[in-house]
Amino acid sequence: MEREHYTILCVEDNSMNMTLMHHIFKKIPYVTLWEAVSAEEALDMVYKEQPDIILTDIQLPGMDGYEFLNILKSDHRNCNIPVIAVSSFAMESDIARGHEAGFSEYITKPIKLKSFLLVIDTVIGQLIKQTEY
């Protein structure tokens, strides 16, 4: 059975990038966007109420996106949450490193809206398939 609503936690310390995320997701009625400006803040939010999907920048103040991902994946309560990297590190080696680290997807900045929305729809589709079994 398909759910009617999804929560996405966006971990982003740049206010302009966060504003862009709000503009994108306000047009998607079945998604609620949560925001955190650091990985540490995001971890607190994840442990209190788990989001369905996490978008995270790689270059964050304090803990970076890779360390954040490792902490999430090491905890059985969070290890199945899809985590998508959204990063300005756009070299092929950066993308390969992100996939090797375990990110579900790796989106480069500047964001291309159509491909970004396709990734979000694909990940939500995967969540729907998981709940069907």
N, CA, C and O atoms as a MOPAC input file, in Angstrom:
PM7 MOZYME 1SCF
protein

 N      0.84200 1    -1.18200 1     0.00000 1
 C      0.00000 1     0.00000 1     0.00000 1
 C      0.89000 1     1.24900 1     0.00000 1
 O      1.81700 1     1.35800 1     0.80300 1
 N      0.60700 1     2.16600 1    -0.88600 1
 C      1.41200 1     3.38100 1    -1.01800 1
 C      1.06700 1     4.37100 1     0.09200 1
 O     -0.10400 1     4.63100 1     0.37100 1
 N      2.10500 1     4.91600 1     0.71600 1
 C      1.89900 1     5.94800 1     1.73000 1
 C      1.52800 1     7.25200 1     1.04300 1
 O      1.78000 1     7.44500 1    -0.14600 1
 N      0.93600 1     8.12200 1     1.80400 1
 C      0.50900 1     9.39800 1     1.23100 1
 C      1.44500 1    10.54600 1     1.55400 1
 O      1.31000 1    11.62900 1     0.98600 1
 N      2.39900 1    10.32700 1     2.46600 1
 C      3.24600 1    11.44400 1     2.88000 1
 C      4.64300 1    10.95300 1     3.26400 1
 O      4.80000 1     9.87700 1     3.84100 1
 N      5.64600 1    11.75600 1     2.93500 1
 C      7.04300 1    11.42300 1     3.21100 1
 C      7.73500 1    12.62300 1     3.83100 1
 O      7.41700 1    13.76800 1     3.51100 1
 N      8.68500 1    12.35300 1     4.72300 1
 C      9.48900 1    13.41900 1     5.31500 1
 C     10.91100 1    13.30000 1     4.78600 1
 O     11.48800 1    12.21400 1     4.72800 1
 N     11.45500 1    14.44400 1     4.40600 1
 C     12.82800 1    14.51200 1     3.92000 1
 C     13.58600 1    15.48100 1     4.81700 1
 O     13.17700 1    16.62700 1     5.00200 1
 N     14.69000 1    15.00600 1     5.36700 1
 C     15.56500 1    15.84600 1     6.18100 1
 C     16.70500 1    16.31800 1     5.29900 1
 O     17.43400 1    15.50500 1     4.73100 1
 N     16.86000 1    17.61900 1     5.18200 1
 C     17.94400 1    18.20500 1     4.39400 1
 C     18.97600 1    18.80200 1     5.34500 1
 O     18.66700 1    19.68100 1     6.15100 1
 N     20.20600 1    18.30800 1     5.23500 1
 C     21.29900 1    18.78700 1     6.07500 1
 C     22.16000 1    19.69800 1     5.20400 1
 O     22.91000 1    19.23300 1     4.34500 1
 N     22.03900 1    20.98900 1     5.44000 1
 C     22.67200 1    21.99300 1     4.57700 1
 C     22.96300 1    23.23400 1     5.39800 1
 O     22.06600 1    23.77900 1     6.04200 1
 N     24.21000 1    23.68400 1     5.38100 1
 C     24.58700 1    24.86400 1     6.16300 1
 C     24.52900 1    26.16200 1     5.36500 1
 O     24.67700 1    27.23800 1     5.94400 1
 N     24.32000 1    26.09100 1     4.06500 1
 C     24.23900 1    27.28100 1     3.22400 1
 C     22.77800 1    27.70500 1     3.09600 1
 O     21.95300 1    26.95400 1     2.57400 1
 N     22.46200 1    28.89600 1     3.56800 1
 C     21.06200 1    29.34400 1     3.59100 1
 C     20.46000 1    29.48600 1     2.18700 1
 O     19.26400 1    29.26200 1     2.00200 1
 N     21.27600 1    29.85500 1     1.20800 1
 C     20.75500 1    29.95800 1    -0.16800 1
 C     20.35900 1    28.57800 1    -0.70200 1
 O     19.31800 1    28.43000 1    -1.34200 1
 N     21.18600 1    27.58200 1    -0.43800 1
 C     20.85800 1    26.22400 1    -0.86600 1
 C     19.62300 1    25.69500 1    -0.14300 1
 O     18.80900 1    24.98300 1    -0.73200 1
 N     19.48800 1    26.04500 1     1.13500 1
 C     18.31000 1    25.61300 1     1.89400 1
 C     17.05000 1    26.29100 1     1.36400 1
 O     15.99000 1    25.67000 1     1.28600 1
 N     17.16800 1    27.55600 1     1.00200 1
 C     16.03300 1    28.26400 1     0.40900 1
 C     15.60300 1    27.58900 1    -0.88600 1
 O     14.40900 1    27.43800 1    -1.14300 1
 N     16.56500 1    27.18700 1    -1.69400 1
 C     16.25200 1    26.46300 1    -2.92800 1
 C     15.48900 1    25.18200 1    -2.61600 1
 O     14.49700 1    24.88000 1    -3.27900 1
 N     15.93200 1    24.43300 1    -1.63000 1
 C     15.24000 1    23.19300 1    -1.25600 1
 C     13.79800 1    23.47100 1    -0.84100 1
 O     12.88500 1    22.73600 1    -1.21500 1
 N     13.60100 1    24.53200 1    -0.06900 1
 C     12.23400 1    24.89100 1     0.34100 1
 C     11.37100 1    25.21400 1    -0.88700 1
 O     10.21200 1    24.80500 1    -0.95100 1
 N     11.92300 1    25.93400 1    -1.84600 1
 C     11.16500 1    26.26000 1    -3.06900 1
 C     10.82300 1    25.00400 1    -3.85800 1
 O      9.71900 1    24.88200 1    -4.38900 1
 N     11.74800 1    24.08900 1    -3.93500 1
 C     11.50200 1    22.84200 1    -4.67300 1
 C     10.42000 1    22.01700 1    -3.97700 1
 O      9.46600 1    21.57800 1    -4.62100 1
 N     10.55900 1    21.80700 1    -2.68400 1
 C      9.66700 1    20.88700 1    -1.99600 1
 C      8.31500 1    21.47600 1    -1.62700 1
 O      7.38600 1    20.72600 1    -1.32800 1
 N      8.17700 1    22.80000 1    -1.64000 1
 C      6.85200 1    23.35200 1    -1.34200 1
 C      5.86300 1    23.04600 1    -2.46900 1
 O      4.65200 1    23.14600 1    -2.27300 1
 N      6.36900 1    22.67700 1    -3.64100 1
 C      5.50500 1    22.33200 1    -4.76700 1
 C      5.17200 1    20.84300 1    -4.81000 1
 O      4.47400 1    20.38700 1    -5.71600 1
 N      5.66400 1    20.09500 1    -3.84400 1
 C      5.40500 1    18.65700 1    -3.78700 1
 C      4.56200 1    18.40300 1    -2.53400 1
 O      5.10300 1    18.33000 1    -1.43100 1
 N      3.24600 1    18.27000 1    -2.69700 1
 C      2.35300 1    18.21200 1    -1.53100 1
 C      2.52600 1    16.98000 1    -0.64700 1
 O      2.11500 1    17.00500 1     0.51300 1
 N      3.11800 1    15.91400 1    -1.15700 1
 C      3.24900 1    14.69500 1    -0.36000 1
 C      4.58400 1    14.60800 1     0.37500 1
 O      4.93900 1    13.55300 1     0.90000 1
 N      5.33000 1    15.72600 1     0.41300 1
 C      6.62500 1    15.75800 1     1.09700 1
 C      6.66200 1    16.90600 1     2.10100 1
 O      6.25800 1    18.02800 1     1.79400 1
 N      7.14900 1    16.61000 1     3.29600 1
 C      7.44300 1    17.64600 1     4.28500 1
 C      8.95400 1    17.71700 1     4.40500 1
 O      9.62100 1    16.69300 1     4.54800 1
 N      9.48700 1    18.91900 1     4.34900 1
 C     10.92900 1    19.12500 1     4.42000 1
 C     11.31900 1    19.57800 1     5.81600 1
 O     10.79000 1    20.56000 1     6.33700 1
 N     12.25400 1    18.84600 1     6.41400 1
 C     12.87200 1    19.24700 1     7.67300 1
 C     14.25600 1    19.74700 1     7.33300 1
 O     14.83700 1    19.32200 1     6.33400 1
 N     14.79400 1    20.63700 1     8.13900 1
 C     16.14600 1    21.12300 1     7.86600 1
 C     17.01900 1    21.09900 1     9.10200 1
 O     16.56200 1    21.27600 1    10.23100 1
 N     18.30100 1    20.87100 1     8.83800 1
 C     19.33400 1    20.92200 1     9.87800 1
 C     20.54800 1    21.58800 1     9.25500 1
 O     20.83900 1    21.37000 1     8.07900 1
 N     21.25900 1    22.39600 1    10.02800 1
 C     22.42700 1    23.10700 1     9.49600 1
 C     23.74100 1    22.37900 1     9.78300 1
 O     24.80500 1    22.81400 1     9.34400 1
 N     23.66000 1    21.27600 1    10.51500 1
 C     24.87700 1    20.49300 1    10.80200 1
 C     24.49300 1    19.02500 1    10.92600 1
 O     23.33100 1    18.68600 1    11.14600 1
 N     25.48100 1    18.17400 1    10.78300 1
 C     25.25200 1    16.73900 1    10.94700 1
 C     24.85500 1    16.41800 1    12.38300 1
 O     24.02800 1    15.53700 1    12.62200 1
 N     25.44000 1    17.12600 1    13.32900 1
 C     25.11200 1    16.89400 1    14.73300 1
 C     23.63900 1    17.20600 1    15.01100 1
 O     22.95600 1    16.44000 1    15.69100 1
 N     23.16100 1    18.32400 1    14.48700 1
 C     21.74600 1    18.67900 1    14.64100 1
 C     20.86700 1    17.64300 1    13.94600 1
 O     19.82400 1    17.25300 1    14.47000 1
 N     21.28900 1    17.20500 1    12.77700 1
 C     20.52300 1    16.20600 1    12.03200 1
 C     20.42300 1    14.89100 1    12.80100 1
 O     19.35900 1    14.27100 1    12.82700 1
 N     21.51400 1    14.46100 1    13.42400 1
 C     21.48400 1    13.21900 1    14.21100 1
 C     20.46800 1    13.31400 1    15.33700 1
 O     19.72900 1    12.36100 1    15.58700 1
 N     20.42300 1    14.45900 1    16.02000 1
 C     19.41900 1    14.64900 1    17.07100 1
 C     18.01300 1    14.48500 1    16.50500 1
 O     17.15900 1    13.84700 1    17.12000 1
 N     17.77800 1    15.06100 1    15.33500 1
 C     16.45200 1    14.97400 1    14.71100 1
 C     16.13100 1    13.53400 1    14.29600 1
 O     15.01000 1    13.06300 1    14.48500 1
 N     17.10900 1    12.85100 1    13.73900 1
 C     16.90200 1    11.46700 1    13.28600 1
 C     16.55100 1    10.57100 1    14.46700 1
 O     15.66700 1     9.72200 1    14.35100 1
 N     17.22500 1    10.74400 1    15.59800 1
 C     16.96600 1     9.89100 1    16.76000 1
 C     15.62200 1    10.20100 1    17.41000 1
 O     15.02600 1     9.32400 1    18.03500 1
 N     15.14100 1    11.42000 1    17.27400 1
 C     13.84100 1    11.77500 1    17.85500 1
 C     12.69200 1    11.29200 1    16.97600 1
 O     11.72200 1    10.71800 1    17.47100 1
 N     12.80700 1    11.52600 1    15.68300 1
 C     11.73400 1    11.14400 1    14.76300 1
 C     12.34900 1    10.89600 1    13.39700 1
 O     12.80400 1    11.83100 1    12.73800 1
 N     12.36500 1     9.66400 1    12.97600 1
 C     13.07100 1     9.28600 1    11.76300 1
 C     12.41400 1     9.83400 1    10.50000 1
 O     11.21500 1     9.65800 1    10.28400 1
 N     13.21500 1    10.50200 1     9.66800 1
 C     12.70600 1    10.91800 1     8.35700 1
 C     12.70300 1     9.71000 1     7.41900 1
 O     13.30500 1     8.67700 1     7.71400 1
 N     12.02500 1     9.85600 1     6.29900 1
 C     11.99800 1     8.78900 1     5.29700 1
 C     13.24800 1     8.81000 1     4.42400 1
 O     13.75100 1     7.76500 1     4.01200 1
 N     13.74100 1    10.02100 1     4.14800 1
 C     14.90500 1    10.22300 1     3.27600 1
 C     15.75500 1    11.33000 1     3.88900 1
 O     15.23300 1    12.25600 1     4.50900 1
 N     17.06500 1    11.22400 1     3.71100 1
 C     17.97000 1    12.28200 1     4.16300 1
 C     18.77600 1    12.77100 1     2.96300 1
 O     19.35500 1    11.97600 1     2.22300 1
 N     18.80300 1    14.08900 1     2.78200 1
 C     19.67600 1    14.75400 1     1.81400 1
 C     20.77000 1    15.42400 1     2.62900 1
 O     20.47300 1    16.13600 1     3.58800 1
 N     22.02500 1    15.20900 1     2.26600 1
 C     23.08300 1    15.86200 1     3.03800 1
 C     24.18600 1    16.39400 1     2.14500 1
 O     24.60300 1    15.75700 1     1.17800 1
 N     24.63900 1    17.56900 1     2.49900 1
 C     25.83400 1    18.12500 1     1.88700 1
 C     27.02200 1    17.30800 1     2.40900 1
 O     26.94300 1    16.70600 1     3.47900 1
 N     28.09500 1    17.29400 1     1.66600 1
 C     29.30500 1    16.60500 1     2.11200 1
 C     30.12900 1    17.51000 1     3.01300 1
 O     30.62100 1    17.08400 1     4.05800 1
 N     30.27400 1    18.76800 1     2.59700 1
 C     31.11000 1    19.71500 1     3.32900 1
 C     30.23900 1    20.48400 1     4.31500 1
 O     29.56900 1    21.45300 1     3.95900 1
 N     30.26600 1    20.02800 1     5.55600 1
 C     29.46400 1    20.62500 1     6.62100 1
 C     30.38800 1    21.10100 1     7.73600 1
 O     31.50800 1    20.60800 1     7.86500 1
 N     29.92800 1    22.05400 1     8.54200 1
 C     30.74100 1    22.46300 1     9.69100 1
 C     30.79700 1    21.32000 1    10.69900 1
 O     29.79700 1    20.63400 1    10.91200 1
 N     31.93400 1    21.11500 1    11.31000 1
 C     32.06500 1    20.01200 1    12.25900 1
 C     32.16700 1    18.69000 1    11.51500 1
 O     33.07700 1    18.48900 1    10.71000 1
 N     31.25000 1    17.81000 1    11.78400 1
 C     31.22400 1    16.49500 1    11.15700 1
 C     30.85400 1    16.62000 1     9.67900 1
 O     29.89100 1    17.30700 1     9.33900 1
 N     31.61600 1    15.95800 1     8.79500 1
 C     31.28000 1    16.03800 1     7.37200 1
 C     30.22800 1    14.99500 1     6.99600 1
 O     29.84000 1    14.16900 1     7.82200 1
 N     29.78000 1    15.03800 1     5.76600 1
 C     28.73000 1    14.14400 1     5.30100 1
 C     29.09800 1    12.67200 1     5.35100 1
 O     28.23300 1    11.82500 1     5.57200 1
 N     30.36900 1    12.35800 1     5.14700 1
 C     30.80700 1    10.95400 1     5.20700 1
 C     30.73800 1    10.40400 1     6.62500 1
 O     30.26900 1     9.28700 1     6.84200 1
 N     31.20400 1    11.18500 1     7.58400 1
 C     31.14100 1    10.75000 1     8.98000 1
 C     29.68800 1    10.61400 1     9.43000 1
 O     29.33100 1     9.67600 1    10.14400 1
 N     28.85800 1    11.56300 1     9.00000 1
 C     27.41600 1    11.52700 1     9.29300 1
 C     26.80700 1    10.23200 1     8.75300 1
 O     26.06900 1     9.54500 1     9.46000 1
 N     27.12000 1     9.90400 1     7.49900 1
 C     26.61200 1     8.67700 1     6.88500 1
 C     27.06700 1     7.44400 1     7.66500 1
 O     26.27000 1     6.53700 1     7.90700 1
 N     28.33000 1     7.40400 1     8.05500 1
 C     28.85100 1     6.25600 1     8.80500 1
 C     28.12200 1     6.05900 1    10.12900 1
 O     27.82200 1     4.92900 1    10.51500 1
 N     27.84200 1     7.14400 1    10.81500 1
 C     27.11400 1     7.05100 1    12.09100 1
 C     25.69900 1     6.53300 1    11.85000 1
 O     25.22000 1     5.66100 1    12.57300 1
 N     25.03500 1     7.07400 1    10.82900 1
 C     23.67200 1     6.62000 1    10.51700 1
 C     23.65000 1     5.12900 1    10.18500 1
 O     22.81400 1     4.38600 1    10.70000 1
 N     24.56700 1     4.69700 1     9.32900 1
 C     24.56400 1     3.31500 1     8.84500 1
 C     25.01300 1     2.32000 1     9.91700 1
 O     24.73100 1     1.12700 1     9.81100 1
 N     25.71500 1     2.80800 1    10.95500 1
 C     26.17900 1     1.90600 1    12.00800 1
 C     25.10200 1     1.62900 1    13.05600 1
 O     25.30100 1     0.78400 1    13.92900 1
 N     23.98400 1     2.31400 1    12.98600 1
 C     22.90400 1     2.15500 1    13.95900 1
 C     21.73300 1     1.43700 1    13.29000 1
 O     21.19300 1     1.92100 1    12.29500 1
 N     21.34200 1     0.29300 1    13.82900 1
 C     20.27600 1    -0.50700 1    13.21700 1
 C     18.96300 1     0.26100 1    13.06100 1
 O     18.15600 1    -0.08000 1    12.19700 1
 N     18.73600 1     1.28400 1    13.87700 1
 C     17.49800 1     2.06700 1    13.76800 1
 C     17.48200 1     2.95500 1    12.53200 1
 O     16.41400 1     3.33000 1    12.04800 1
 N     18.66400 1     3.29100 1    12.02000 1
 C     18.76000 1     4.25900 1    10.91900 1
 C     19.36400 1     3.68800 1     9.64900 1
 O     19.37000 1     4.35900 1     8.61800 1
 N     19.86600 1     2.48100 1     9.69900 1
 C     20.67100 1     1.96800 1     8.58800 1
 C     19.90100 1     1.80400 1     7.28400 1
 O     20.51800 1     1.70200 1     6.22400 1
 N     18.58500 1     1.77600 1     7.33000 1
 C     17.79400 1     1.62300 1     6.10400 1
 C     17.25400 1     2.93300 1     5.54600 1
 O     16.57700 1     2.93400 1     4.51800 1
 N     17.54300 1     4.03900 1     6.20500 1
 C     17.09800 1     5.33700 1     5.67300 1
 C     17.96700 1     5.68400 1     4.46800 1
 O     19.19000 1     5.73800 1     4.59300 1
 N     17.36100 1     5.92000 1     3.29900 1
 C     18.17200 1     6.33900 1     2.14900 1
 C     18.81800 1     7.69800 1     2.42400 1
 O     18.14800 1     8.64900 1     2.82600 1
 N     20.12500 1     7.77000 1     2.20000 1
 C     20.86100 1     9.01500 1     2.39400 1
 C     21.43900 1     9.42100 1     1.04200 1
 O     22.20700 1     8.67900 1     0.42900 1
 N     21.05700 1    10.60700 1     0.59400 1
 C     21.47000 1    11.12800 1    -0.70300 1
 C     22.44800 1    12.27700 1    -0.48400 1
 O     22.14200 1    13.24000 1     0.21900 1
 N     23.62500 1    12.16400 1    -1.09100 1
 C     24.59900 1    13.25900 1    -1.03000 1
 C     24.19800 1    14.32400 1    -2.03500 1
 O     23.81900 1    14.01500 1    -3.16500 1
 N     24.28600 1    15.58300 1    -1.61600 1
 C     24.06200 1    16.72400 1    -2.49900 1
 C     25.28600 1    17.61100 1    -2.31900 1
 O     25.42000 1    18.29300 1    -1.30300 1
 N     26.18200 1    17.60200 1    -3.30900 1
 C     27.49700 1    18.19100 1    -3.08500 1
 C     28.03100 1    18.95700 1    -4.28600 1
 O     27.71300 1    18.65200 1    -5.43500 1
 N     28.84000 1    19.94500 1    -3.99200 1
 C     29.54100 1    20.67300 1    -5.05800 1
 C     30.80000 1    19.93200 1    -5.49500 1
 O     31.42700 1    20.31100 1    -6.48400 1
 N     31.18000 1    18.87400 1    -4.76500 1
 C     32.28900 1    18.02300 1    -5.20300 1
 C     31.76700 1    17.16200 1    -6.34200 1
 O     31.06100 1    16.18000 1    -6.11400 1
 N     32.12000 1    17.53700 1    -7.58500 1
 C     31.45200 1    16.95800 1    -8.74900 1
 C     32.36900 1    16.18000 1    -9.68700 1
 O     31.95200 1    15.82100 1   -10.78800 1
 N     33.58900 1    15.91700 1    -9.28200 1
 C     34.47800 1    15.11800 1   -10.11900 1
 C     34.00500 1    13.66500 1   -10.10500 1
 O     33.35100 1    13.23000 1    -9.15800 1
 N     34.33700 1    12.92100 1   -11.15500 1
 C     33.94700 1    11.51000 1   -11.19600 1
 C     34.45300 1    10.75900 1    -9.96600 1
 O     33.76400 1     9.88700 1    -9.43600 1
 N     35.65500 1    11.10200 1    -9.51900 1
 C     36.21400 1    10.43800 1    -8.34300 1
 C     35.41300 1    10.76600 1    -7.07800 1
 O     35.29000 1     9.92300 1    -6.18900 1
 N     34.86700 1    11.99100 1    -6.99200 1
 C     34.02900 1    12.37000 1    -5.84800 1
 C     32.74500 1    11.55000 1    -5.83400 1
 O     32.32600 1    11.03800 1    -4.79600 1
 N     32.13300 1    11.43600 1    -7.00700 1
 C     30.87800 1    10.68700 1    -7.12800 1
 C     31.11900 1     9.20900 1    -6.81400 1
 O     30.33400 1     8.58500 1    -6.10000 1
 N     32.20500 1     8.65500 1    -7.34800 1
 C     32.53500 1     7.25400 1    -7.07900 1
 C     32.77500 1     7.04000 1    -5.58600 1
 O     32.31200 1     6.05100 1    -5.01800 1
 N     33.49500 1     7.96300 1    -4.95200 1
 C     33.75100 1     7.85000 1    -3.51300 1
 C     32.43300 1     7.86900 1    -2.73900 1
 O     32.26100 1     7.11400 1    -1.78200 1
 N     31.50400 1     8.73300 1    -3.15400 1
 C     30.21100 1     8.80900 1    -2.48500 1
 C     29.43500 1     7.50700 1    -2.58000 1
 O     28.85800 1     7.05000 1    -1.59400 1
 N     29.42100 1     6.91500 1    -3.75900 1
 C     28.72100 1     5.63600 1    -3.92400 1
 C     29.40700 1     4.52900 1    -3.13400 1
 O     28.74300 1     3.69500 1    -2.51800 1
 N     30.74200 1     4.52200 1    -3.15500 1
 C     31.48800 1     3.51200 1    -2.38700 1
 C     31.24200 1     3.65500 1    -0.88900 1
 O     31.23400 1     2.66300 1    -0.16000 1
 N     31.04400 1     4.87900 1    -0.43400 1
 C     30.79900 1     5.12000 1     0.98800 1
 C     29.42100 1     4.64200 1     1.42400 1
 O     29.19300 1     4.38700 1     2.60700 1
 N     28.50100 1     4.52000 1     0.46800 1
 C     27.17100 1     4.01000 1     0.80800 1
 C     26.02000 1     4.97400 1     0.61200 1
 O     24.89100 1     4.67900 1     1.00400 1
 N     26.29000 1     6.13300 1     0.00600 1
 C     25.16800 1     7.02000 1    -0.29000 1
 C     24.25200 1     6.34800 1    -1.29900 1
 O     24.72100 1     5.71600 1    -2.24500 1
 N     22.95600 1     6.48300 1    -1.10000 1
 C     21.98000 1     5.89600 1    -2.02400 1
 C     22.09500 1     6.52000 1    -3.40300 1
 O     21.99200 1     5.83200 1    -4.41900 1
 N     22.30600 1     7.81500 1    -3.43000 1
 C     22.46900 1     8.58200 1    -4.66800 1
 C     23.46300 1     9.70000 1    -4.37900 1
 O     23.73600 1    10.02100 1    -3.22200 1
 N     23.99900 1    10.28900 1    -5.44400 1
 C     24.95000 1    11.39100 1    -5.30800 1
 C     24.55400 1    12.44800 1    -6.33500 1
 O     24.68700 1    12.23000 1    -7.54000 1
 N     24.07200 1    13.58200 1    -5.85900 1
 C     23.62400 1    14.68100 1    -6.71700 1
 C     24.65300 1    15.80200 1    -6.63000 1
 O     25.08600 1    16.17800 1    -5.54100 1
 N     25.03800 1    16.32700 1    -7.78100 1
 C     26.01800 1    17.41000 1    -7.78600 1
 C     25.33400 1    18.77500 1    -7.89500 1
 O     24.26500 1    18.92100 1    -8.48800 1
 N     25.99700 1    19.76300 1    -7.29600 1
 C     25.55200 1    21.14800 1    -7.37700 1
 C     26.30500 1    21.82300 1    -8.51300 1
 O     27.45800 1    21.46500 1    -8.75000 1
 N     25.73400 1    22.75800 1    -9.21400 1
 C     24.36300 1    23.22500 1    -9.03600 1
 C     23.35900 1    22.14300 1    -9.44200 1
 O     23.58300 1    21.37000 1   -10.37300 1
 N     22.26300 1    22.12100 1    -8.71800 1
 C     21.23000 1    21.10500 1    -8.91800 1
 C     20.52200 1    21.33200 1   -10.25000 1
 O     20.13500 1    22.45100 1   -10.58800 1
 N     20.36400 1    20.25500 1   -10.98500 1
 C     19.54200 1    20.25400 1   -12.20500 1
 C     18.17700 1    19.73100 1   -11.77200 1
 O     18.04200 1    18.56300 1   -11.40700 1
 N     17.16500 1    20.59800 1   -11.81200 1
 C     15.86600 1    20.31600 1   -11.20500 1
 C     15.25100 1    19.00400 1   -11.69000 1
 O     14.81300 1    18.19800 1   -10.86900 1
 N     15.20900 1    18.77400 1   -12.98900 1
 C     14.55900 1    17.55700 1   -13.50000 1
 C     15.23700 1    16.29500 1   -12.98800 1
 O     14.56700 1    15.35800 1   -12.55200 1
 N     16.56600 1    16.26900 1   -13.04100 1
 C     17.26800 1    15.06800 1   -12.57000 1
 C     17.15100 1    14.93600 1   -11.04900 1
 O     17.07100 1    13.81800 1   -10.53900 1
 N     17.13900 1    16.03700 1   -10.32800 1
 C     16.96700 1    16.01100 1    -8.87800 1
 C     15.61200 1    15.40100 1    -8.51700 1
 O     15.52800 1    14.51500 1    -7.66600 1
 N     14.55400 1    15.88200 1    -9.17100 1
 C     13.21400 1    15.36300 1    -8.89100 1
 C     13.08700 1    13.89700 1    -9.28000 1
 O     12.38300 1    13.13600 1    -8.61600 1
 N     13.75800 1    13.50100 1   -10.34000 1
 C     13.75000 1    12.09900 1   -10.74700 1
 C     14.39400 1    11.22000 1    -9.66900 1
 O     13.89200 1    10.13700 1    -9.36700 1
 N     15.49500 1    11.68300 1    -9.09800 1
 C     16.14700 1    10.93400 1    -8.02000 1
 C     15.21000 1    10.80800 1    -6.82200 1
 O     15.07200 1     9.72500 1    -6.25300 1
 N     14.57000 1    11.90200 1    -6.44200 1
 C     13.64500 1    11.87100 1    -5.29900 1
 C     12.50900 1    10.89800 1    -5.57700 1
 O     12.17500 1    10.08000 1    -4.71900 1
 N     11.90700 1    10.97300 1    -6.77000 1
 C     10.82600 1    10.05500 1    -7.12700 1
 C     11.29100 1     8.60300 1    -7.12900 1
 O     10.55700 1     7.71500 1    -6.69700 1
 N     12.50100 1     8.35900 1    -7.61100 1
 C     13.04700 1     7.00100 1    -7.64000 1
 C     13.21900 1     6.45900 1    -6.22300 1
 O     12.85200 1     5.31800 1    -5.94400 1
 N     13.76900 1     7.26600 1    -5.33800 1
 C     13.98900 1     6.82000 1    -3.96000 1
 C     12.65000 1     6.59600 1    -3.25800 1
 O     12.50600 1     5.62600 1    -2.51400 1
 N     11.68100 1     7.46400 1    -3.47700 1
 C     10.34900 1     7.25000 1    -2.89400 1
 C      9.74000 1     5.96500 1    -3.46000 1
 O      9.10900 1     5.19900 1    -2.73100 1
 N      9.93000 1     5.73300 1    -4.75500 1
 C      9.45200 1     4.49200 1    -5.36200 1
 C     10.07500 1     3.27000 1    -4.70700 1
 O      9.39500 1     2.26300 1    -4.51000 1
 N     11.34500 1     3.34100 1    -4.37100 1
 C     12.02200 1     2.23500 1    -3.68400 1
 C     11.43900 1     2.03300 1    -2.28400 1
 O     11.29000 1     0.89900 1    -1.82600 1
 N     11.10900 1     3.13600 1    -1.60600 1
 C     10.48200 1     3.03200 1    -0.28200 1
 C      9.12400 1     2.35000 1    -0.39400 1
 O      8.76500 1     1.52800 1     0.44900 1
 N      8.37900 1     2.68900 1    -1.42300 1
 C      7.05800 1     2.08100 1    -1.62800 1
 C      7.19800 1     0.58000 1    -1.85500 1
 O      6.44300 1    -0.21200 1    -1.29000 1
 N      8.16300 1     0.19300 1    -2.67900 1
 C      8.37200 1    -1.24200 1    -2.94400 1
 C      8.75100 1    -1.99100 1    -1.66800 1
 O      8.31200 1    -3.12200 1    -1.45900 1
 N      9.56800 1    -1.36000 1    -0.81100 1
 C      9.97600 1    -2.01500 1     0.43300 1
 C      8.79100 1    -2.26500 1     1.35400 1
 O      8.74800 1    -3.28000 1     2.05000 1
 N      7.82700 1    -1.34500 1     1.36300 1
 C      6.68000 1    -1.50000 1     2.24700 1
 C      5.64900 1    -2.46800 1     1.69100 1
 O      4.75200 1    -2.90000 1     2.41500 1
 N      5.76500 1    -2.81500 1     0.41400 1
 C      4.81900 1    -3.76500 1    -0.18500 1
 C      5.12300 1    -5.19800 1     0.23100 1
 O      4.25300 1    -6.06100 1     0.12300 1
 N      6.34000 1    -5.47200 1     0.70700 1
 C      6.72600 1    -6.83800 1     1.04900 1
 C      6.54800 1    -7.14100 1     2.50200 1
 O      6.83300 1    -8.25600 1     2.94000 1

